[in-house]
């Protein structure tokens, strides 16, 4: 569902540009709103959410899909944790839908989906591993990299129940906004994927904005 925001970038309390292939890590406090902005179009922002005070509680794709009865996320979707608690509400969305089934690219999936020589290409899981390694105060490790949302990514479900990676449906300036219902640790990998259409084969920057 397309729903525009009434928030203005010039009033944001925080703004950061995230280059393709880099990670973004920040705590969003309860009541704050975070916007993920697709600057140039057809980019994928692979995102993990954790309870900032207890990272063993994290975003659950299974619980979120079950609660809303829809495999796609958009304005009005409520993101549910592994403990059954509300983490964030999607309050605005100018893209229309987002994927939470396709998972993040990794050395293993690059090898399986594409070719053996793609194994060493940079992937979202690598970015998250760098993030948790550089921030050991979080107490996270690779075992904590679980369900994620692929904002702006187009992963249609086939009639047979399979997944396909299709051309993006986002465009320059499209965004999604989420309002935190608890203090949430947001970890984004701005996807470096070059092997499928999710980034139009040309990874580009995103911007993250925050309102109090």
C-alpha positions in Angstrom: 0.0 0.0 0.0 1.4 3.4 -1.0 1.2 5.9 1.9 3.3 9.1 1.9 4.8 10.5 5.1 4.1 13.9 6.6 7.7 14.1 7.9 10.1 16.5 6.3 13.8 15.7 5.8 14.9 19.1 7.1 13.4 18.4 10.5 15.2 15.0 10.9 17.4 14.8 14.0 19.8 12.4 12.2 20.8 11.7 8.6 23.4 9.3 7.2 24.3 8.1 3.7 25.2 4.4 3.5 27.4 3.4 0.5 26.6 0.1 -1.3 28.4 -2.7 0.4 28.6 -1.0 3.8 26.6 -1.5 7.0 24.6 0.9 9.2 24.1 0.3 12.9 22.1 2.5 15.3 19.6 2.2 18.2 16.2 3.7 17.4 14.4 4.6 20.6 10.8 3.8 21.3 8.6 6.5 19.7 11.2 7.5 17.1 10.7 7.1 13.4 13.4 5.9 11.0 13.2 6.3 7.2 15.2 4.2 4.8 15.5 6.1 1.5 16.4 4.6 -1.9 18.5 7.4 -3.3 18.9 6.2 -6.9 16.4 3.4 -7.3 16.4 -0.4 -7.5 18.6 -0.7 -4.4 18.1 -3.4 -1.7 18.5 -2.6 2.0 18.8 -5.9 3.9 17.8 -5.1 7.5 17.9 -6.8 10.9 16.1 -5.6 14.0 16.9 -6.5 17.7 15.6 -5.5 21.0 18.3 -3.0 22.0 18.3 -4.2 25.6 18.0 -7.9 24.9 19.3 -8.9 21.5 18.1 -12.5 21.9 14.7 -11.0 21.0 14.8 -10.0 17.4 12.6 -9.6 14.3 10.7 -12.8 13.3 9.6 -13.2 9.7 7.5 -16.2 10.7 5.5 -14.4 13.4 5.2 -11.2 11.3 3.8 -13.1 8.3 1.4 -15.1 10.5 0.1 -12.1 12.3 -0.6 -10.1 9.2 -1.5 -12.9 6.8 0.7 -11.6 4.1 4.1 -12.4 2.9 4.9 -8.9 1.8 5.5 -5.9 4.0 4.1 -2.4 3.4 2.4 0.5 5.2 0.3 -0.8 8.0 2.5 -3.9 8.6 3.5 -4.6 12.2 6.9 -6.1 12.7 6.7 -8.8 15.4 9.6 -10.2 17.5 10.6 -13.7 18.2 8.9 -13.2 21.6 5.6 -12.1 20.0 6.1 -8.4 20.8 5.5 -5.5 18.5 8.9 -4.0 17.5 8.0 -1.5 14.8 5.1 -0.3 12.7 5.6 0.6 9.0 3.9 4.0 9.0 4.7 5.2 5.5 5.8 3.5 2.3 6.2 4.9 -1.2 7.6 1.7 -2.8 4.5 -0.5 -2.2 5.9 -3.8 -0.9 9.0 -5.3 0.6 10.4 -8.9 0.9 11.0 -10.9 4.0 11.3 -14.4 2.5 14.3 -14.2 0.2 16.9 -13.9 3.0 20.3 -12.1 2.6 22.9 -12.8 0.0 25.9 -14.8 1.3 28.9 -16.6 0.0 27.0 -19.9 0.2 23.9 -18.6 -1.6 26.0 -16.9 -4.3 27.7 -20.2 -4.9 24.5 -22.1 -5.0 22.5 -19.7 -7.1 25.1 -18.5 -9.5 28.5 -20.1 -9.8 31.5 -21.4 -7.8 33.5 -18.3 -8.7 30.9 -16.0 -7.1 31.7 -17.4 -3.6 34.2 -14.7 -2.7 32.1 -11.8 -3.9 31.0 -9.4 -1.1 27.6 -10.2 0.3 25.2 -8.8 2.9 26.1 -11.5 5.5 29.7 -10.4 5.2 28.7 -6.8 6.1 26.7 -8.0 9.1 29.6 -10.1 10.3 31.9 -7.1 10.0 29.3 -5.1 12.0 29.1 -7.5 14.9 32.9 -8.0 14.9 33.6 -4.3 15.1 31.0 -3.8 17.8 31.7 -6.7 20.3 30.0 -4.6 23.0 26.7 -5.8 21.5 27.4 -9.4 22.4 26.3 -10.5 19.0 27.9 -13.2 16.8 27.1 -14.9 13.5 24.6 -17.1 15.2 22.5 -14.0 15.8 22.2 -13.2 12.1 18.7 -14.6 11.5 15.5 -13.3 9.8 15.8 -10.1 7.8 13.8 -7.8 5.7 14.9 -6.8 2.2 13.5 -3.3 1.8 12.8 -2.3 -1.8 13.6 -5.8 -3.0 11.1 -7.6 -5.4 10.9 -11.3 -4.7 7.6 -12.6 -6.2 6.1 -15.9 -4.9 5.3 -18.2 -7.8 2.1 -20.2 -8.1 4.1 -23.3 -7.1 5.3 -21.6 -3.9 8.8 -20.8 -5.1 10.7 -17.5 -5.0 12.0 -15.5 -7.9 14.4 -12.6 -7.9 12.9 -10.0 -10.2 13.5 -6.5 -11.4 13.1 -3.9 -8.7 9.9 -2.0 -8.2 11.5 0.9 -6.4 12.7 4.2 -7.9 14.9 7.1 -6.9 13.4 8.8 -3.9 11.2 6.0 -2.7 11.3 5.3 1.0 9.9 3.3 3.8 9.3 4.6 7.4 9.0 2.7 10.6 8.0 3.8 14.1 9.7 2.0 16.9 7.5 0.4 19.6 10.5 -0.5 21.7 14.2 0.5 21.7 15.4 -1.3 18.6 18.9 -1.9 17.3 18.8 -1.5 13.5 21.4 -3.2 11.5 21.3 -2.6 7.7 23.5 -4.0 5.0 23.2 -1.9 1.9 23.3 -4.8 -0.5 26.4 -5.2 -2.8 24.8 -7.9 -4.9 25.8 -7.9 -8.6 24.3 -11.2 -9.7 20.6 -10.6 -9.7 18.2 -7.7 -10.6 17.6 -6.6 -7.0 20.1 -3.8 -7.4 19.6 -3.4 -11.2 23.2 -4.9 -11.3 24.4 -1.5 -10.0 24.5 -1.2 -6.2 24.0 2.5 -5.1 23.8 4.4 -1.8 20.8 4.7 0.5 20.1 7.3 3.2 18.8 6.8 6.7 16.9 9.5 8.5 15.6 9.7 12.1 12.9 11.8 13.7 12.4 12.1 17.5 
